[in-house]
Amino acid sequence: MSDRQSASSTAVLAWFKSSYSSEEGGECVEVAASPSAIHVRDSKDIGRPGLSVRPDAWAYFVGFASRADV
């Protein structure tokens, strides 16, 4: 896992805003997938370093976060 991503290394990715983000601002997250990593960044400040995780770790996180009893 890496919390250091340069803007140039993530610039060519197709970023998608979270469906829980609104156009009114607030807590906004964008996600982009590449073959070797899932990249996550703050949509309000895309120049800041983001977070990259392996696809299997992302799948585990999404499965855990979607549990109703959490």
FENFEN-V942440 format. One line per field, one symbol per residue. phi: phi as a letter, one per 40 degrees, with the letter a starting at -180 (. if undefined). burial: + if it has 9 or more other C-alpha atoms within 8 Angstrom, else -. Layout:
phi->???
burial->???
This chain:
phi->.bbbbccccbcccccbcdcccbccggcbbbbbbbdbabbbacccaccccbbbbcdcccccdccccccccc
burial->----+-+--+------++--+------++++++---+++++++--+--+++++++--+------------
